[in-house]
């Protein structure tokens, strides 16, 4: 199954035209956001 969707990341619209595995994509985005947040927290601490 191919999923077509538009995703908003940091207020910027990113179109994902052909996305075969939406859960893997969501997991990668979540991991990236968590990593960025941890990095920012550690950097400012």
mmCIF entry with sequence, helices, sheets and N, C-alpha, C, O atoms, coordinates in Angstrom:
data_MODEL
# 
_entry.id   MODEL 
# 
_entity.id                         1 
_entity.type                       polymer 
_entity.pdbx_number_of_molecules   1 
# 
_entity_poly.entity_id                      1 
_entity_poly.type                           'polypeptide(L)' 
_entity_poly.nstd_linkage                   no 
_entity_poly.nstd_monomer                   no 
_entity_poly.pdbx_seq_one_letter_code       
;(UNK)(UNK)(UNK)(UNK)(UNK)(UNK)(UNK)(UNK)(UNK)(UNK)(UNK)(UNK)(UNK)(UNK)(UNK)(UNK)
(UNK)(UNK)(UNK)(UNK)(UNK)(UNK)(UNK)(UNK)(UNK)(UNK)(UNK)(UNK)(UNK)(UNK)(UNK)(UNK)
(UNK)(UNK)(UNK)(UNK)(UNK)(UNK)(UNK)(UNK)(UNK)(UNK)(UNK)(UNK)(UNK)
;
_entity_poly.pdbx_seq_one_letter_code_can   XXXXXXXXXXXXXXXXXXXXXXXXXXXXXXXXXXXXXXXXXXXXX 
_entity_poly.pdbx_strand_id                 A 
# 
loop_
_entity_poly_seq.entity_id 
_entity_poly_seq.num 
_entity_poly_seq.mon_id 
_entity_poly_seq.hetero 
1 1  UNK n 
1 2  UNK n 
1 3  UNK n 
1 4  UNK n 
1 5  UNK n 
1 6  UNK n 
1 7  UNK n 
1 8  UNK n 
1 9  UNK n 
1 10 UNK n 
1 11 UNK n 
1 12 UNK n 
1 13 UNK n 
1 14 UNK n 
1 15 UNK n 
1 16 UNK n 
1 17 UNK n 
1 18 UNK n 
1 19 UNK n 
1 20 UNK n 
1 21 UNK n 
1 22 UNK n 
1 23 UNK n 
1 24 UNK n 
1 25 UNK n 
1 26 UNK n 
1 27 UNK n 
1 28 UNK n 
1 29 UNK n 
1 30 UNK n 
1 31 UNK n 
1 32 UNK n 
1 33 UNK n 
1 34 UNK n 
1 35 UNK n 
1 36 UNK n 
1 37 UNK n 
1 38 UNK n 
1 39 UNK n 
1 40 UNK n 
1 41 UNK n 
1 42 UNK n 
1 43 UNK n 
1 44 UNK n 
1 45 UNK n 
# 
_struct_asym.id          A 
_struct_asym.entity_id   1 
# 
_struct_conf.conf_type_id            HELX_P 
_struct_conf.id                      HELX_P1 
_struct_conf.pdbx_PDB_helix_id       AA1 
_struct_conf.beg_label_comp_id       UNK 
_struct_conf.beg_label_asym_id       A 
_struct_conf.beg_label_seq_id        22 
_struct_conf.pdbx_beg_PDB_ins_code   ? 
_struct_conf.end_label_comp_id       UNK 
_struct_conf.end_label_asym_id       A 
_struct_conf.end_label_seq_id        44 
_struct_conf.pdbx_end_PDB_ins_code   ? 
_struct_conf.beg_auth_comp_id        UNK 
_struct_conf.beg_auth_asym_id        A 
_struct_conf.beg_auth_seq_id         22 
_struct_conf.end_auth_comp_id        UNK 
_struct_conf.end_auth_asym_id        A 
_struct_conf.end_auth_seq_id         44 
_struct_conf.pdbx_PDB_helix_class    1 
_struct_conf.details                 ? 
_struct_conf.pdbx_PDB_helix_length   23 
# 
_struct_conf_type.id          HELX_P 
_struct_conf_type.criteria    ? 
_struct_conf_type.reference   ? 
# 
_struct_sheet.id               AA1 
_struct_sheet.type             ? 
_struct_sheet.number_strands   2 
_struct_sheet.details          ? 
# 
_struct_sheet_order.sheet_id     AA1 
_struct_sheet_order.range_id_1   1 
_struct_sheet_order.range_id_2   2 
_struct_sheet_order.offset       ? 
_struct_sheet_order.sense        anti-parallel 
# 
loop_
_struct_sheet_range.sheet_id 
_struct_sheet_range.id 
_struct_sheet_range.beg_label_comp_id 
_struct_sheet_range.beg_label_asym_id 
_struct_sheet_range.beg_label_seq_id 
_struct_sheet_range.pdbx_beg_PDB_ins_code 
_struct_sheet_range.end_label_comp_id 
_struct_sheet_range.end_label_asym_id 
_struct_sheet_range.end_label_seq_id 
_struct_sheet_range.pdbx_end_PDB_ins_code 
_struct_sheet_range.beg_auth_comp_id 
_struct_sheet_range.beg_auth_asym_id 
_struct_sheet_range.beg_auth_seq_id 
_struct_sheet_range.end_auth_comp_id 
_struct_sheet_range.end_auth_asym_id 
_struct_sheet_range.end_auth_seq_id 
AA1 1 UNK A 3  ? UNK A 9  ? UNK A 3  UNK A 9  
AA1 2 UNK A 12 ? UNK A 19 ? UNK A 12 UNK A 19 
# 
loop_
_atom_site.group_PDB 
_atom_site.id 
_atom_site.type_symbol 
_atom_site.label_atom_id 
_atom_site.label_alt_id 
_atom_site.label_comp_id 
_atom_site.label_asym_id 
_atom_site.label_entity_id 
_atom_site.label_seq_id 
_atom_site.pdbx_PDB_ins_code 
_atom_site.Cartn_x 
_atom_site.Cartn_y 
_atom_site.Cartn_z 
_atom_site.occupancy 
_atom_site.B_iso_or_equiv 
_atom_site.pdbx_formal_charge 
_atom_site.auth_seq_id 
_atom_site.auth_comp_id 
_atom_site.auth_asym_id 
_atom_site.auth_atom_id 
_atom_site.pdbx_PDB_model_num 
ATOM 1   N N  . UNK A 1 1  ? 0.840  -1.183 0.000  1.00 0.00 ? 1  UNK A N  1 
ATOM 2   C CA . UNK A 1 1  ? 0.000  0.000  0.000  1.00 0.00 ? 1  UNK A CA 1 
ATOM 3   C C  . UNK A 1 1  ? 0.881  1.240  0.000  1.00 0.00 ? 1  UNK A C  1 
ATOM 4   O O  . UNK A 1 1  ? 1.807  1.354  0.803  1.00 0.00 ? 1  UNK A O  1 
ATOM 5   N N  . UNK A 1 2  ? 0.592  2.155  -0.892 1.00 0.00 ? 2  UNK A N  1 
ATOM 6   C CA . UNK A 1 2  ? 1.335  3.415  -0.956 1.00 0.00 ? 2  UNK A CA 1 
ATOM 7   C C  . UNK A 1 2  ? 0.456  4.506  -0.373 1.00 0.00 ? 2  UNK A C  1 
ATOM 8   O O  . UNK A 1 2  ? -0.710 4.649  -0.743 1.00 0.00 ? 2  UNK A O  1 
ATOM 9   N N  . UNK A 1 3  ? 1.024  5.266  0.535  1.00 0.00 ? 3  UNK A N  1 
ATOM 10  C CA . UNK A 1 3  ? 0.294  6.323  1.213  1.00 0.00 ? 3  UNK A CA 1 
ATOM 11  C C  . UNK A 1 3  ? 0.831  7.659  0.730  1.00 0.00 ? 3  UNK A C  1 
ATOM 12  O O  . UNK A 1 3  ? 2.044  7.861  0.676  1.00 0.00 ? 3  UNK A O  1 
ATOM 13  N N  . UNK A 1 4  ? -0.050 8.556  0.386  1.00 0.00 ? 4  UNK A N  1 
ATOM 14  C CA . UNK A 1 4  ? 0.359  9.905  0.014  1.00 0.00 ? 4  UNK A CA 1 
ATOM 15  C C  . UNK A 1 4  ? -0.151 10.839 1.090  1.00 0.00 ? 4  UNK A C  1 
ATOM 16  O O  . UNK A 1 4  ? -1.318 10.780 1.478  1.00 0.00 ? 4  UNK A O  1 
ATOM 17  N N  . UNK A 1 5  ? 0.722  11.694 1.566  1.00 0.00 ? 5  UNK A N  1 
ATOM 18  C CA . UNK A 1 5  ? 0.317  12.582 2.647  1.00 0.00 ? 5  UNK A CA 1 
ATOM 19  C C  . UNK A 1 5  ? 1.161  13.840 2.651  1.00 0.00 ? 5  UNK A C  1 
ATOM 20  O O  . UNK A 1 5  ? 2.206  13.916 2.004  1.00 0.00 ? 5  UNK A O  1 
ATOM 21  N N  . UNK A 1 6  ? 0.685  14.823 3.393  1.00 0.00 ? 6  UNK A N  1 
ATOM 22  C CA . UNK A 1 6  ? 1.436  16.052 3.612  1.00 0.00 ? 6  UNK A CA 1 
ATOM 23  C C  . UNK A 1 6  ? 1.708  16.138 5.108  1.00 0.00 ? 6  UNK A C  1 
ATOM 24  O O  . UNK A 1 6  ? 0.799  16.004 5.928  1.00 0.00 ? 6  UNK A O  1 
ATOM 25  N N  . UNK A 1 7  ? 2.957  16.361 5.445  1.00 0.00 ? 7  UNK A N  1 
ATOM 26  C CA . UNK A 1 7  ? 3.374  16.403 6.836  1.00 0.00 ? 7  UNK A CA 1 
ATOM 27  C C  . UNK A 1 7  ? 3.893  17.796 7.134  1.00 0.00 ? 7  UNK A C  1 
ATOM 28  O O  . UNK A 1 7  ? 4.549  18.409 6.291  1.00 0.00 ? 7  UNK A O  1 
ATOM 29  N N  . UNK A 1 8  ? 3.606  18.304 8.329  1.00 0.00 ? 8  UNK A N  1 
ATOM 30  C CA . UNK A 1 8  ? 4.115  19.602 8.746  1.00 0.00 ? 8  UNK A CA 1 
ATOM 31  C C  . UNK A 1 8  ? 5.158  19.369 9.834  1.00 0.00 ? 8  UNK A C  1 
ATOM 32  O O  . UNK A 1 8  ? 4.865  18.786 10.878 1.00 0.00 ? 8  UNK A O  1 
ATOM 33  N N  . UNK A 1 9  ? 6.382  19.832 9.574  1.00 0.00 ? 9  UNK A N  1 
ATOM 34  C CA . UNK A 1 9  ? 7.478  19.691 10.531 1.00 0.00 ? 9  UNK A CA 1 
ATOM 35  C C  . UNK A 1 9  ? 8.028  21.081 10.802 1.00 0.00 ? 9  UNK A C  1 
ATOM 36  O O  . UNK A 1 9  ? 8.454  21.771 9.876  1.00 0.00 ? 9  UNK A O  1 
ATOM 37  N N  . UNK A 1 10 ? 8.022  21.498 12.061 1.00 0.00 ? 10 UNK A N  1 
ATOM 38  C CA . UNK A 1 10 ? 8.504  22.818 12.463 1.00 0.00 ? 10 UNK A CA 1 
ATOM 39  C C  . UNK A 1 10 ? 7.844  23.926 11.655 1.00 0.00 ? 10 UNK A C  1 
ATOM 40  O O  . UNK A 1 10 ? 8.504  24.880 11.245 1.00 0.00 ? 10 UNK A O  1 
ATOM 41  N N  . UNK A 1 11 ? 6.553  23.800 11.430 1.00 0.00 ? 11 UNK A N  1 
ATOM 42  C CA . UNK A 1 11 ? 5.812  24.832 10.713 1.00 0.00 ? 11 UNK A CA 1 
ATOM 43  C C  . UNK A 1 11 ? 6.054  24.863 9.222  1.00 0.00 ? 11 UNK A C  1 
ATOM 44  O O  . UNK A 1 11 ? 5.530  25.739 8.532  1.00 0.00 ? 11 UNK A O  1 
ATOM 45  N N  . UNK A 1 12 ? 6.834  23.930 8.708  1.00 0.00 ? 12 UNK A N  1 
ATOM 46  C CA . UNK A 1 12 ? 7.108  23.874 7.275  1.00 0.00 ? 12 UNK A CA 1 
ATOM 47  C C  . UNK A 1 12 ? 6.392  22.670 6.692  1.00 0.00 ? 12 UNK A C  1 
ATOM 48  O O  . UNK A 1 12 ? 6.458  21.569 7.239  1.00 0.00 ? 12 UNK A O  1 
ATOM 49  N N  . UNK A 1 13 ? 5.710  22.886 5.584  1.00 0.00 ? 13 UNK A N  1 
ATOM 50  C CA . UNK A 1 13 ? 4.943  21.810 4.967  1.00 0.00 ? 13 UNK A CA 1 
ATOM 51  C C  . UNK A 1 13 ? 5.866  20.954 4.108  1.00 0.00 ? 13 UNK A C  1 
ATOM 52  O O  . UNK A 1 13 ? 6.543  21.461 3.214  1.00 0.00 ? 13 UNK A O  1 
ATOM 53  N N  . UNK A 1 14 ? 5.888  19.677 4.381  1.00 0.00 ? 14 UNK A N  1 
ATOM 54  C CA . UNK A 1 14 ? 6.710  18.740 3.625  1.00 0.00 ? 14 UNK A CA 1 
ATOM 55  C C  . UNK A 1 14 ? 5.782  17.699 3.019  1.00 0.00 ? 14 UNK A C  1 
ATOM 56  O O  . UNK A 1 14 ? 5.090  16.985 3.744  1.00 0.00 ? 14 UNK A O  1 
ATOM 57  N N  . UNK A 1 15 ? 5.764  17.612 1.708  1.00 0.00 ? 15 UNK A N  1 
ATOM 58  C CA . UNK A 1 15 ? 4.888  16.641 1.059  1.00 0.00 ? 15 UNK A CA 1 
ATOM 59  C C  . UNK A 1 15 ? 5.626  15.323 0.893  1.00 0.00 ? 15 UNK A C  1 
ATOM 60  O O  . UNK A 1 15 ? 6.728  15.274 0.346  1.00 0.00 ? 15 UNK A O  1 
ATOM 61  N N  . UNK A 1 16 ? 5.003  14.267 1.369  1.00 0.00 ? 16 UNK A N  1 
ATOM 62  C CA . UNK A 1 16 ? 5.548  12.930 1.203  1.00 0.00 ? 16 UNK A CA 1 
ATOM 63  C C  . UNK A 1 16 ? 4.701  12.260 0.135  1.00 0.00 ? 16 UNK A C  1 
ATOM 64  O O  . UNK A 1 16 ? 3.574  11.841 0.398  1.00 0.00 ? 16 UNK A O  1 
ATOM 65  N N  . UNK A 1 17 ? 5.243  12.162 -1.064 1.00 0.00 ? 17 UNK A N  1 
ATOM 66  C CA . UNK A 1 17 ? 4.436  11.716 -2.197 1.00 0.00 ? 17 UNK A CA 1 
ATOM 67  C C  . UNK A 1 17 ? 4.163  10.224 -2.163 1.00 0.00 ? 17 UNK A C  1 
ATOM 68  O O  . UNK A 1 17 ? 3.011  9.807  -2.285 1.00 0.00 ? 17 UNK A O  1 
ATOM 69  N N  . UNK A 1 18 ? 5.177  9.428  -2.002 1.00 0.00 ? 18 UNK A N  1 
ATOM 70  C CA . UNK A 1 18 ? 4.979  7.981  -1.966 1.00 0.00 ? 18 UNK A CA 1 
ATOM 71  C C  . UNK A 1 18 ? 5.628  7.437  -0.710 1.00 0.00 ? 18 UNK A C  1 
ATOM 72  O O  . UNK A 1 18 ? 6.852  7.399  -0.580 1.00 0.00 ? 18 UNK A O  1 
ATOM 73  N N  . UNK A 1 19 ? 4.792  7.027  0.194  1.00 0.00 ? 19 UNK A N  1 
ATOM 74  C CA . UNK A 1 19 ? 5.268  6.565  1.488  1.00 0.00 ? 19 UNK A CA 1 
ATOM 75  C C  . UNK A 1 19 ? 4.728  5.160  1.700  1.00 0.00 ? 19 UNK A C  1 
ATOM 76  O O  . UNK A 1 19 ? 3.538  4.976  1.954  1.00 0.00 ? 19 UNK A O  1 
ATOM 77  N N  . UNK A 1 20 ? 5.595  4.183  1.597  1.00 0.00 ? 20 UNK A N  1 
ATOM 78  C CA . UNK A 1 20 ? 5.135  2.799  1.669  1.00 0.00 ? 20 UNK A CA 1 
ATOM 79  C C  . UNK A 1 20 ? 4.871  2.343  3.096  1.00 0.00 ? 20 UNK A C  1 
ATOM 80  O O  . UNK A 1 20 ? 4.002  1.502  3.325  1.00 0.00 ? 20 UNK A O  1 
ATOM 81  N N  . UNK A 1 21 ? 5.607  2.885  4.051  1.00 0.00 ? 21 UNK A N  1 
ATOM 82  C CA . UNK A 1 21 ? 5.445  2.441  5.434  1.00 0.00 ? 21 UNK A CA 1 
ATOM 83  C C  . UNK A 1 21 ? 5.303  3.656  6.339  1.00 0.00 ? 21 UNK A C  1 
ATOM 84  O O  . UNK A 1 21 ? 6.300  4.207  6.805  1.00 0.00 ? 21 UNK A O  1 
ATOM 85  N N  . UNK A 1 22 ? 4.078  4.071  6.585  1.00 0.00 ? 22 UNK A N  1 
ATOM 86  C CA . UNK A 1 22 ? 3.851  5.290  7.360  1.00 0.00 ? 22 UNK A CA 1 
ATOM 87  C C  . UNK A 1 22 ? 4.337  5.147  8.794  1.00 0.00 ? 22 UNK A C  1 
ATOM 88  O O  . UNK A 1 22 ? 4.770  6.135  9.388  1.00 0.00 ? 22 UNK A O  1 
ATOM 89  N N  . UNK A 1 23 ? 4.281  3.955  9.367  1.00 0.00 ? 23 UNK A N  1 
ATOM 90  C CA . UNK A 1 23 ? 4.715  3.785  10.749 1.00 0.00 ? 23 UNK A CA 1 
ATOM 91  C C  . UNK A 1 23 ? 6.225  3.932  10.879 1.00 0.00 ? 23 UNK A C  1 
ATOM 92  O O  . UNK A 1 23 ? 6.705  4.516  11.850 1.00 0.00 ? 23 UNK A O  1 
ATOM 93  N N  . UNK A 1 24 ? 6.975  3.414  9.922  1.00 0.00 ? 24 UNK A N  1 
ATOM 94  C CA . UNK A 1 24 ? 8.431  3.566  9.955  1.00 0.00 ? 24 UNK A CA 1 
ATOM 95  C C  . UNK A 1 24 ? 8.807  5.033  9.805  1.00 0.00 ? 24 UNK A C  1 
ATOM 96  O O  . UNK A 1 24 ? 9.731  5.515  10.460 1.00 0.00 ? 24 UNK A O  1 
ATOM 97  N N  . UNK A 1 25 ? 8.082  5.747  8.932  1.00 0.00 ? 25 UNK A N  1 
ATOM 98  C CA . UNK A 1 25 ? 8.349  7.173  8.751  1.00 0.00 ? 25 UNK A CA 1 
ATOM 99  C C  . UNK A 1 25 ? 8.046  7.935  10.039 1.00 0.00 ? 25 UNK A C  1 
ATOM 100 O O  . UNK A 1 25 ? 8.840  8.770  10.470 1.00 0.00 ? 25 UNK A O  1 
ATOM 101 N N  . UNK A 1 26 ? 6.906  7.650  10.648 1.00 0.00 ? 26 UNK A N  1 
ATOM 102 C CA . UNK A 1 26 ? 6.532  8.328  11.888 1.00 0.00 ? 26 UNK A CA 1 
ATOM 103 C C  . UNK A 1 26 ? 7.555  8.044  12.981 1.00 0.00 ? 26 UNK A C  1 
ATOM 104 O O  . UNK A 1 26 ? 7.918  8.944  13.739 1.00 0.00 ? 26 UNK A O  1 
ATOM 105 N N  . UNK A 1 27 ? 8.017  6.821  13.068 1.00 0.00 ? 27 UNK A N  1 
ATOM 106 C CA . UNK A 1 27 ? 9.019  6.457  14.074 1.00 0.00 ? 27 UNK A CA 1 
ATOM 107 C C  . UNK A 1 27 ? 10.317 7.223  13.848 1.00 0.00 ? 27 UNK A C  1 
ATOM 108 O O  . UNK A 1 27 ? 10.934 7.692  14.804 1.00 0.00 ? 27 UNK A O  1 
ATOM 109 N N  . UNK A 1 28 ? 10.739 7.352  12.587 1.00 0.00 ? 28 UNK A N  1 
ATOM 110 C CA . UNK A 1 28 ? 11.980 8.075  12.300 1.00 0.00 ? 28 UNK A CA 1 
ATOM 111 C C  . UNK A 1 28 ? 11.841 9.549  12.654 1.00 0.00 ? 28 UNK A C  1 
ATOM 112 O O  . UNK A 1 28 ? 12.783 10.159 13.158 1.00 0.00 ? 28 UNK A O  1 
ATOM 113 N N  . UNK A 1 29 ? 10.668 10.125 12.392 1.00 0.00 ? 29 UNK A N  1 
ATOM 114 C CA . UNK A 1 29 ? 10.442 11.533 12.746 1.00 0.00 ? 29 UNK A CA 1 
ATOM 115 C C  . UNK A 1 29 ? 10.446 11.689 14.260 1.00 0.00 ? 29 UNK A C  1 
ATOM 116 O O  . UNK A 1 29 ? 11.064 12.615 14.785 1.00 0.00 ? 29 UNK A O  1 
ATOM 117 N N  . UNK A 1 30 ? 9.762  10.790 14.968 1.00 0.00 ? 30 UNK A N  1 
ATOM 118 C CA . UNK A 1 30 ? 9.729  10.864 16.429 1.00 0.00 ? 30 UNK A CA 1 
ATOM 119 C C  . UNK A 1 30 ? 11.126 10.751 17.018 1.00 0.00 ? 30 UNK A C  1 
ATOM 120 O O  . UNK A 1 30 ? 11.477 11.507 17.924 1.00 0.00 ? 30 UNK A O  1 
ATOM 121 N N  . UNK A 1 31 ? 11.921 9.823  16.522 1.00 0.00 ? 31 UNK A N  1 
ATOM 122 C CA . UNK A 1 31 ? 13.284 9.656  17.030 1.00 0.00 ? 31 UNK A CA 1 
ATOM 123 C C  . UNK A 1 31 ? 14.119 10.906 16.774 1.00 0.00 ? 31 UNK A C  1 
ATOM 124 O O  . UNK A 1 31 ? 14.903 11.320 17.629 1.00 0.00 ? 31 UNK A O  1 
ATOM 125 N N  . UNK A 1 32 ? 13.950 11.508 15.594 1.00 0.00 ? 32 UNK A N  1 
ATOM 126 C CA . UNK A 1 32 ? 14.703 12.713 15.251 1.00 0.00 ? 32 UNK A CA 1 
ATOM 127 C C  . UNK A 1 32 ? 14.320 13.865 16.175 1.00 0.00 ? 32 UNK A C  1 
ATOM 128 O O  . UNK A 1 32 ? 15.190 14.595 16.650 1.00 0.00 ? 32 UNK A O  1 
ATOM 129 N N  . UNK A 1 33 ? 13.023 14.031 16.430 1.00 0.00 ? 33 UNK A N  1 
ATOM 130 C CA . UNK A 1 33 ? 12.554 15.108 17.302 1.00 0.00 ? 33 UNK A CA 1 
ATOM 131 C C  . UNK A 1 33 ? 13.047 14.887 18.722 1.00 0.00 ? 33 UNK A C  1 
ATOM 132 O O  . UNK A 1 33 ? 13.518 15.823 19.367 1.00 0.00 ? 33 UNK A O  1 
ATOM 133 N N  . UNK A 1 34 ? 12.943 13.661 19.214 1.00 0.00 ? 34 UNK A N  1 
ATOM 134 C CA . UNK A 1 34 ? 13.426 13.373 20.565 1.00 0.00 ? 34 UNK A CA 1 
ATOM 135 C C  . UNK A 1 34 ? 14.923 13.618 20.668 1.00 0.00 ? 34 UNK A C  1 
ATOM 136 O O  . UNK A 1 34 ? 15.391 14.165 21.667 1.00 0.00 ? 34 UNK A O  1 
ATOM 137 N N  . UNK A 1 35 ? 15.675 13.226 19.660 1.00 0.00 ? 35 UNK A N  1 
ATOM 138 C CA . UNK A 1 35 ? 17.116 13.449 19.661 1.00 0.00 ? 35 UNK A CA 1 
ATOM 139 C C  . UNK A 1 35 ? 17.419 14.944 19.685 1.00 0.00 ? 35 UNK A C  1 
ATOM 140 O O  . UNK A 1 35 ? 18.271 15.398 20.449 1.00 0.00 ? 35 UNK A O  1 
ATOM 141 N N  . UNK A 1 36 ? 16.711 15.716 18.834 1.00 0.00 ? 36 UNK A N  1 
ATOM 142 C CA . UNK A 1 36 ? 16.931 17.163 18.784 1.00 0.00 ? 36 UNK A CA 1 
ATOM 143 C C  . UNK A 1 36 ? 16.602 17.810 20.118 1.00 0.00 ? 36 UNK A C  1 
ATOM 144 O O  . UNK A 1 36 ? 17.338 18.684 20.576 1.00 0.00 ? 36 UNK A O  1 
ATOM 145 N N  . UNK A 1 37 ? 15.516 17.399 20.748 1.00 0.00 ? 37 UNK A N  1 
ATOM 146 C CA . UNK A 1 37 ? 15.139 17.969 22.044 1.00 0.00 ? 37 UNK A CA 1 
ATOM 147 C C  . UNK A 1 37 ? 16.178 17.636 23.098 1.00 0.00 ? 37 UNK A C  1 
ATOM 148 O O  . UNK A 1 37 ? 16.569 18.506 23.876 1.00 0.00 ? 37 UNK A O  1 
ATOM 149 N N  . UNK A 1 38 ? 16.630 16.392 23.136 1.00 0.00 ? 38 UNK A N  1 
ATOM 150 C CA . UNK A 1 38 ? 17.650 16.002 24.105 1.00 0.00 ? 38 UNK A CA 1 
ATOM 151 C C  . UNK A 1 38 ? 18.935 16.772 23.869 1.00 0.00 ? 38 UNK A C  1 
ATOM 152 O O  . UNK A 1 38 ? 19.599 17.187 24.819 1.00 0.00 ? 38 UNK A O  1 
ATOM 153 N N  . UNK A 1 39 ? 19.286 16.961 22.612 1.00 0.00 ? 39 UNK A N  1 
ATOM 154 C CA . UNK A 1 39 ? 20.507 17.685 22.284 1.00 0.00 ? 39 UNK A CA 1 
ATOM 155 C C  . UNK A 1 39 ? 20.408 19.123 22.756 1.00 0.00 ? 39 UNK A C  1 
ATOM 156 O O  . UNK A 1 39 ? 21.359 19.663 23.322 1.00 0.00 ? 39 UNK A O  1 
ATOM 157 N N  . UNK A 1 40 ? 19.248 19.749 22.524 1.00 0.00 ? 40 UNK A N  1 
ATOM 158 C CA . UNK A 1 40 ? 19.055 21.139 22.930 1.00 0.00 ? 40 UNK A CA 1 
ATOM 159 C C  . UNK A 1 40 ? 19.096 21.253 24.448 1.00 0.00 ? 40 UNK A C  1 
ATOM 160 O O  . UNK A 1 40 ? 19.711 22.174 24.986 1.00 0.00 ? 40 UNK A O  1 
ATOM 161 N N  . UNK A 1 41 ? 18.444 20.322 25.144 1.00 0.00 ? 41 UNK A N  1 
ATOM 162 C CA . UNK A 1 41 ? 18.427 20.362 26.606 1.00 0.00 ? 41 UNK A CA 1 
ATOM 163 C C  . UNK A 1 41 ? 19.846 20.198 27.144 1.00 0.00 ? 41 UNK A C  1 
ATOM 164 O O  . UNK A 1 41 ? 20.252 20.935 28.043 1.00 0.00 ? 41 UNK A O  1 
ATOM 165 N N  . UNK A 1 42 ? 20.604 19.242 26.606 1.00 0.00 ? 42 UNK A N  1 
ATOM 166 C CA . UNK A 1 42 ? 21.968 19.021 27.076 1.00 0.00 ? 42 UNK A CA 1 
ATOM 167 C C  . UNK A 1 42 ? 22.867 20.193 26.711 1.00 0.00 ? 42 UNK A C  1 
ATOM 168 O O  . UNK A 1 42 ? 23.759 20.555 27.479 1.00 0.00 ? 42 UNK A O  1 
ATOM 169 N N  . UNK A 1 43 ? 22.642 20.784 25.550 1.00 0.00 ? 43 UNK A N  1 
ATOM 170 C CA . UNK A 1 43 ? 23.479 21.883 25.083 1.00 0.00 ? 43 UNK A CA 1 
ATOM 171 C C  . UNK A 1 43 ? 23.296 23.124 25.950 1.00 0.00 ? 43 UNK A C  1 
ATOM 172 O O  . UNK A 1 43 ? 24.263 23.831 26.233 1.00 0.00 ? 43 UNK A O  1 
ATOM 173 N N  . UNK A 1 44 ? 22.049 23.395 26.378 1.00 0.00 ? 44 UNK A N  1 
ATOM 174 C CA . UNK A 1 44 ? 21.782 24.601 27.154 1.00 0.00 ? 44 UNK A CA 1 
ATOM 175 C C  . UNK A 1 44 ? 22.000 24.388 28.644 1.00 0.00 ? 44 UNK A C  1 
ATOM 176 O O  . UNK A 1 44 ? 22.094 25.361 29.393 1.00 0.00 ? 44 UNK A O  1 
ATOM 177 N N  . UNK A 1 45 ? 22.083 23.146 29.090 1.00 0.00 ? 45 UNK A N  1 
ATOM 178 C CA . UNK A 1 45 ? 22.233 22.866 30.523 1.00 0.00 ? 45 UNK A CA 1 
ATOM 179 C C  . UNK A 1 45 ? 23.639 23.173 30.998 1.00 0.00 ? 45 UNK A C  1 
ATOM 180 O O  . UNK A 1 45 ? 23.945 22.997 32.177 1.00 0.00 ? 45 UNK A O  1 
# 
